[in-house]
């Protein structure tokens, strides 16, 4: 599952970058929640980057889900964050379903790398 950690790290970095870009969009077109909204966006983006360090831990999936919940809850302050939380929530759901499928196949010995020539 080491390869999956790389995918999770890449997704978290991408999510952090998109979260930071909400500052540009909301300042032009909508309410960014004022100074508190800016701080929330910066803290969430920093937390996503820092979370990449802990993806090898057994509780990493819970950390990622917790960040998604925080992103969704901060949507009450900055509406664009709720939209991002829904979109990236779907991405994380798909990734976790793929991880579950690979783990099931690995346990059953059905992966191509586990087949005898």
N, C-alpha and C positions, 0 to 999 in steps of 0.2 A: 504493500500500500504506500510505498515511498513516492511513487509517481503521482498518486492522488494528492499528497501533501503539496506537491509542486503546482498542481491545478488549483488547489484551494488558495495557495499563496498568490498565484497570479490573479485569481478572481478577487481576492481581498484588495490587492493593489489597484486593480482596475476600479473596484467599487470606491476606494478612497479617492482616486483621481476624479471620478464622476461626481462624488459627493462634494469635493472642493469646487468643481465647476458650477455647482448650483449657486455659489455665491455670485458668479458673473451673471447668470440668467436671472436670478431673483432681484438683483439690484437694478436691472434694466426693465423687467416686465412685471414684477410682483412684489409682494411683501417678503422681506428677508428676515423678519422677526427682530429687527433692530440689532443692537450690539449683542444681546443675548443669543439671537439666532446665529450670528457670526461665530460666537464662541462655541455654540453647540456643534456647528458644522466642523469647525477646526478640531474640536475634541474628538468627535466621531471619526474623522479622517485619520487623526493620529492614532486612535485606538485600533483602527483597522490595520494600519501599518505595523503597529507593535504586536498585534495578534499573530502576525506571520511568524514571529519568533517562537510561538508556543504551539504551532500546529502539530508538532511531534508528540505532544502530550495526549494522554487518553481522554481528557476533557475538552479537547480542541473543538469538537463538533458543538458541544454545549456553548462554548465561547462564541463561536460564529453565529449560532442561533440567537444568543443573547444580544449580539451586536445588531442583528436584523430587527429584533424586537425594539431595541433602543432607537434605531433608525425610524421605525414605524411610529413609535410614540413621539419622537421629535417632529413628526409631520404635523402635529397640532400647532407647532410654532412656525415651521417653514413648510408650506404645503408641498413643495417640490421634493422634500425628503420622504414624504409618504408615498409619492409616485415611485421614487427610486427604491424604496423598501419593497414595494409590491413587485417591481420588475426583477430586482436582484433576489427577492424571495423565491420567485419562480426559477431563476438560475440555480440557486442553492438547492431547491427541491429536486431539480433534474440531476444535479451533481450527486446528491445523496442517493437518489434512486439508482444511478449508474454504479456508485460505489457498492451498494447493496447487491446489485446483480453480479458484479465482479467477485465479491466476497462469496456469494453463493456458488458461483461457478468454480472458484478456487477450492472451496471445501469439497465440491463434488468431483474435482479433478478434470473438469471439462475445458479448461483454458488451452488454447493451442500450444502454449509452451509446456504444458504438462502431458501432451500426447507423445507416445512412443513412435519413432519413425518406422 
